[in-house]
Amino acid sequence: MPASQALAERLGWPFLALPDLSTDSPALFFLSFRDGCLKLLDKQTLKKGGLAVDVDPRPGEQHSYPAPKKDLLAQAIGKKTKTVIDATTGWAQDSLALFRMGYEVSCIERSPVMAELIADGFQRLAQKDWVLNRQLQTPKLRVGNAIELLAGLSDKPDCIYLDPMFPAKRKQTAATRKSMAILRDILGDDLDRADLFAAAWQATGKRVVVKSPDYAEPLGGKPSESYQGKLLRYDVYLK
């Protein structure tokens, strides 16, 4: 209970004991420590389920460290890149994939709620045997407006990675729909994504990588390179 109460105080959310929760509650979302991790729930998942930051390799990824830099994300980030800032961390899945590939990753998240979920995930990651045995430093997390935080960087990273929220235009799988719908409810569309790109371009040392749905126009104009997947695209802007 102390951890839950401290979390409620940090976020300014009411602390409710489980027997007090019901679908009649005016709250849209709930945070709860379950199954050894912090989970985000809505009214449909109060009694079960919930969403947490998954720190394990994604389906199809190798469990070795560092993971091979073979997929489209790695090609866009660049094999010679060392330092990456994920300025739109969200559920941190791309940040974690980059970390498992051996990149030095820092994260920025503007939502205090998502930041708590990410921090919980990184704490669990730090306890993994493969992280402990190699004495790896887990990704650093900063909470706030990425445009402002990027402008205040003391050192330029090799790459700044952007995955802004674009308006949805296609059906998604049930699992993706759930996590992305909740993320969209919390954050909304990134209407300032053009300003975010401009800030990233000024702050990066070598490149900006923008992940976008395949139907979206390139965020920074014509990219230097582009890596096309089935439903998404990584646009690379080189300095």
Sequence and secondary structure as in RCSB ss.txt:
>XXXX:A:sequence
MPASQALAERLGWPFLALPDLSTDSPALFFLSFRDGCLKLLDKQTLKKGGLAVDVDPRPGEQHSYPAPKKDLLAQ
AIGKKTKTVIDATTGWAQDSLALFRMGYEVSCIERSPVMAELIADGFQRLAQKDWVLNRQLQTPKLRVGNAIELL
AGLSDKPDCIYLDPMFPAKRKQTAATRKSMAILRDILGDDLDRADLFAAAWQATGKRVVVKSPDYAEPLGGKPSE
SYQGKLLRYDVYLK
>XXXX:A:secstr
 HHHHHHHHHHT     GGG  TT S SEEEEEETTEEEEEEGGGSSS  B    S  TT   SSS  S SHHHH
HH TT  EEEESS TT HHHHHHHHTT EEEEEE  HHHHHHHHHHHHHHHTSHHHHHHT    EEEES HHHHH
HT SS  SEEEE       S   HHHHHHHHHHHHHH   TTHHHHHHHHHHH SSEEEEEEETTS  TTSS SE
EEE SSEEEEEEE 
